[in-house]
Amino acid sequence: LSLYNANIMNEDYRPALEEAITAGEEALEKHLLDEPVVTVKGEGLIKSADQFASEYADSEEGKDFGALIDEEPTTYWHTDWHGTAPEGAHSFDVNLPENKLTSFAVLYTGRYKSNNCSPIVMTIYGKNEGEEWEEITVVTQEDGLGAYAGEGHSTDTEALSGGFTFQTKKVYTDFRFEAHAIWADAGIWTDLEDFEMPEGAEVNDERCFNYAEFQMYEADVYKYDIDPEVAAALEAAVTEGKALYNDETVASDDAQLQAATDAITAAIEAVEKAEKVVFTYTIVIEGAALNDDVFTERFTVGTADDLVKRVFDDAYQSLPQ
């Protein structure tokens, strides 16, 4: 009899919780952006060449990982093209020993006057000390990774610069960037069975790749046009409310149902009071060209699918030809 009465009591509170869940979802939908917006925060996370490692480094042009973080577009780091590296897709690792982050932006610049050996598909892995590598995600040209000559990038005059973002489900201290499709002058190398060759592209046997700059940054990814913490609180309240609403056991008593309804209602009120975020974030990149002229590049962070490109066109034009 007591169990029956408990279920009757629950029915008095369930409609209110259902209405709160619907209202919460509508409030989130109202502030949902067409595409997530990425903001890059602070300085680069890679401070030293010692944070890089690779068993695929070229014996001559892969000795200095410092080239990847020296903000000098004429230096570069290269994986093995002398045939001495192990078999398999080439990669390099980055160690962030104090990392507590789960959202990152990567900004890169290709080799000066040569977009040859540019990754166009890359798998990112993560691990912590004593663990095995775990796949995080795959990034492609659609995510902001690389390009090939067929898309209008000249190997004689332009720098191939860009960026992409990725998020992790847990905190990692070590990251591996492994290239599984690479564009080169001779064509495209890939070990992917389902890779679609661009029209007119030829198959290349070289697995090597290079970068002039490669840096990781902390990134915020906004799904809504309000403070992400306020939006996340409502998302969490709605999720918990749904779980409770669908719980058919008597453990979900009237007090729990009322508490869940109150939590969603409070979170909705916080969303309604939150000011809209105006995305005007700008990053300034400064460096010195070979003729000692200082160049400054400014760009505004775009969407996750179109993270603004770090383009050094002006800087390259100022370099001796």
C-alpha atoms as one frame of an Amber mdcrd trajectory, in Angstrom:
protein
   0.000   0.000   0.000   2.823   2.414   0.816   4.500   1.806  -2.549   1.199
   2.453  -4.334   0.690   5.696  -2.422   4.257   6.822  -3.209   3.633   6.408
  -6.923   0.386   8.379  -6.674   2.260  11.196  -4.941   4.963  11.152  -7.611
   2.356  11.676 -10.309   1.458  15.011  -8.726   5.007  16.284  -9.269   5.889
  14.677 -12.600   3.891  17.108 -14.814   5.664  20.074 -13.207   9.058  18.487
 -13.826   8.105  17.679 -17.421   7.126  21.314 -18.002  10.388  22.508 -16.463
  12.415  20.205 -18.702  10.634  21.514 -21.798  11.114  25.124 -20.687  14.800
  24.474 -20.043  15.329  22.985 -23.491  13.517  25.928 -25.080  15.685  28.390
 -23.156  18.854  26.684 -24.400  17.555  26.521 -27.963  16.887  30.272 -27.852
  20.571  30.971 -27.205  22.064  28.215 -29.369  24.583  29.478 -31.931  24.416
  28.309 -35.558  27.948  26.998 -35.079  30.197  26.893 -32.015  32.542  29.868
 -31.611  36.136  29.284 -30.523  38.153  31.743 -28.484  41.875  31.199 -28.048
  43.186  32.164 -24.625  46.597  33.174 -23.365  50.031  32.211 -24.624  51.100
  29.003 -26.283  51.192  25.944 -24.041  54.403  24.593 -25.593  57.225  26.558
 -23.970  60.247  24.414 -24.796  61.561  22.212 -27.584  61.943  19.491 -24.957
  58.159  19.125 -24.915  58.309  17.601 -28.407  59.398  14.060 -29.254  59.276
  11.823 -32.334  60.850   8.611 -33.524  60.207   9.841 -37.057  62.357  13.000
 -36.929  64.568  13.461 -39.969  68.268  12.931 -39.289  69.133  16.314 -40.813
  66.030  18.517 -40.875  64.333  17.115 -37.793  67.005  17.752 -35.195  65.613
  21.027 -33.854  62.066  20.955 -32.486  62.667  24.549 -31.410  61.934  25.575
 -34.985  58.257  24.815 -34.321  57.904  27.456 -31.603  60.462  30.145 -32.572
  57.898  32.304 -34.458  60.387  32.401 -37.338  58.684  31.430 -40.613  61.880
  30.453 -42.414  62.804  27.647 -39.996  61.021  24.305 -39.947  60.962  20.794
 -38.534  60.718  17.741 -40.810  59.927  14.052 -40.359  62.238  11.526 -41.968
  62.637  11.602 -45.733  65.986   9.787 -45.829  64.418   6.359 -45.293  65.736
   5.730 -41.781  62.494   6.008 -39.773  60.338   3.030 -38.696  57.468   1.899
 -40.879  54.039   3.415 -40.415  52.418   6.826 -40.385  54.722   9.614 -39.204
  53.904  11.455 -35.996  55.236  13.634 -33.223  54.311  13.914 -29.553  53.725
  16.928 -27.314  54.062  16.755 -23.532  52.098  19.215 -21.375  53.187  18.075
 -17.893  50.959  20.470 -15.938  47.927  20.234 -18.199  44.444  20.525 -16.666
  42.651  21.492 -19.894  40.248  19.591 -22.124  39.704  22.133 -24.924  42.476
  23.174 -27.309  43.227  25.208 -30.405  46.201  24.346 -32.612  47.716  27.021
 -34.851  50.319  26.053 -37.423  52.371  27.477 -40.305  53.767  25.465 -43.193
  57.310  25.571 -44.489  58.375  28.897 -46.023  57.967  28.911 -49.812  57.001
  25.254 -49.791  53.700  23.694 -48.842  55.225  20.371 -49.805  54.605  17.564
 -47.285  51.537  19.070 -45.642  49.265  16.812 -43.511  45.636  16.857 -44.656
  44.301  14.095 -42.367  45.633  13.685 -38.846  44.606  11.508 -35.896  45.121
  12.960 -32.417  45.800  10.646 -29.476  46.142  11.309 -25.762  47.557   9.508
 -22.740  48.921  10.002 -19.261  52.022   8.459 -17.732  51.770   4.691 -17.587
  48.760   4.568 -19.928  48.265   3.427 -23.510  47.482   5.932 -26.266  43.758
   6.632 -26.676  42.264   8.114 -29.843  40.757  11.567 -29.275  39.648  12.637
 -32.737  40.517  12.879 -36.433  41.033  16.293 -38.044  40.839  16.930 -41.781
  40.868  19.803 -44.244  37.263  20.529 -43.309  38.438  21.148 -39.742  41.192
  23.540 -40.842  44.074  21.132 -41.446  46.310  21.729 -44.444  45.528  21.969
 -48.137  47.048  20.842 -51.382  48.088  22.599 -54.586  44.835  21.754 -56.309
  43.096  24.145 -53.931  45.148  27.104 -55.054  48.100  26.994 -52.688  51.317
  27.763 -54.526  54.485  26.085 -53.333  56.528  29.054 -54.588  54.987  32.075
 -52.902  52.456  31.245 -50.203  52.644  29.976 -46.656  50.120  27.388 -45.668
  48.856  28.563 -42.261  45.763  27.617 -40.351  44.301  26.143 -37.245  41.888
  23.634 -35.804  40.336  22.816 -32.447  39.728  19.642 -30.500  38.232  18.678
 -27.166  38.972  15.722 -24.891  36.663  13.820 -22.553  39.326  13.679 -19.868
  42.593  15.415 -19.016  45.744  14.192 -20.777  49.359  15.256 -20.355  50.645
  13.746 -23.602  49.340  14.190 -27.137  50.292  12.475 -30.395  49.649  14.028
 -33.800  49.801  11.290 -36.453  49.456  12.119 -40.154  47.467   9.630 -42.239
  47.194  11.653 -45.445  49.884  14.036 -46.684  50.005  16.264 -49.717  53.353
  16.604 -51.511  54.550  17.843 -54.892  54.483  14.289 -56.195  50.926  13.670
 -55.054  49.139  12.438 -51.920  50.329   9.712 -49.571  47.759   7.974 -47.368
  47.324   4.728 -45.495  43.558   5.209 -45.224  41.505   2.736 -47.227  38.465
   5.029 -47.393  40.366   8.198 -48.344  38.851   9.939 -51.372  41.568  11.178
 -53.691  40.948  14.754 -54.950  40.295  14.926 -58.659  43.551  15.010 -60.575
  45.723  14.089 -57.568  48.321  11.350 -57.959  49.468   8.789 -55.406  52.738
   9.571 -53.625  54.969   7.110 -51.713  56.491   9.673 -49.317  55.102   9.650
 -45.750  57.092  12.629 -44.492  55.669  15.998 -43.424  56.894  19.294 -41.969
  55.822  22.443 -40.129  57.425  25.840 -39.657  55.318  26.591 -36.584  53.109
  24.397 -34.408  51.598  25.630 -31.162  48.781  24.557 -28.835  46.560  26.993
 -26.958  43.786  26.854 -24.406  40.458  27.365 -26.144  36.905  28.083 -25.092
  34.174  26.678 -27.292  30.885  28.546 -27.021  27.743  26.606 -27.996  25.496
  29.433 -26.823  25.603  33.229 -26.953  25.767  33.510 -23.155  28.267  32.733
 -20.415  29.216  29.067 -20.991  29.075  28.289 -17.257  25.484  29.569 -17.029
  24.485  27.545 -20.091  26.278  24.453 -18.779  24.402  24.709 -15.475  21.064
  24.637 -17.285  22.197  21.763 -19.506  23.190  19.779 -16.410  19.903  20.556
 -14.603  17.854  19.477 -17.624  19.883  16.270 -18.013  19.454  15.385 -14.347
  15.760  16.218 -14.517  15.265  13.899 -17.480  17.027  11.055 -15.711  14.824
  11.500 -12.668  11.655  11.832 -14.734  12.400   8.548 -16.496  13.212   6.758
 -13.243  10.340   4.342 -12.645  11.436   3.287  -9.164   9.860   4.650  -6.022
  13.290   5.985  -5.034  12.393   8.989  -7.158  10.129  10.434  -4.462   8.168
  13.675  -4.530  10.934  15.631  -2.806  13.445  14.639  -5.499  11.047  15.544
  -8.281  10.340  18.925  -6.709  14.041  19.588  -6.161  14.788  18.786  -9.817
  12.007  21.116 -10.951  13.343  23.897  -8.717  16.898  23.395 -10.025  15.816
  23.731 -13.651  13.661  26.766 -12.859  16.570  28.494 -11.109  18.913  27.692
 -13.991  16.408  29.119 -16.492  16.210  32.336 -14.485  20.019  32.604 -14.549
  20.012  32.146 -18.320  17.367  34.846 -18.751  19.476  37.276 -16.699  22.732
  36.436 -18.484  24.095  38.996 -20.922  24.782  37.921 -24.460  28.429  37.381
 -25.318  29.833  39.582 -28.075  32.565  37.684 -29.882  35.256  40.254 -30.624
  38.291  38.309 -29.469  41.491  39.140 -31.317  44.903  37.513 -31.244  48.051
  39.470 -32.057  51.010  37.588 -33.492  54.280  39.489 -33.581  57.630  38.522
 -35.016  60.620  39.825 -36.906  61.313  39.136 -40.561  64.844  38.597 -41.831
  65.190  42.269 -42.768  64.395  43.210 -39.123  61.028  44.713 -40.050  58.564
  43.860 -37.318  55.276  42.478 -38.557  52.020  42.158 -36.687  49.184  39.898
 -37.727  45.734  40.295 -36.182  42.862  37.931 -36.619  39.534  37.272 -34.987
  38.611  33.794 -33.904  35.885  32.261 -36.046  33.745  29.152 -35.719  34.960
  25.690 -34.865  34.530  24.671 -38.503  36.382  27.725 -39.752  38.951  28.672
 -37.137  40.612  31.788 -38.475  43.797  31.210 -40.361  47.104  32.500 -39.078
  48.168  34.053 -42.358  51.608  35.577 -42.663  51.227  36.893 -46.204  52.501
  40.368 -45.345  55.413  38.940 -43.391  56.399  36.640 -46.237  56.222  39.454
 -48.737  58.699  41.404 -46.618  61.241  38.595 -46.667  64.047  38.708 -49.247
  62.972  36.866 -52.382
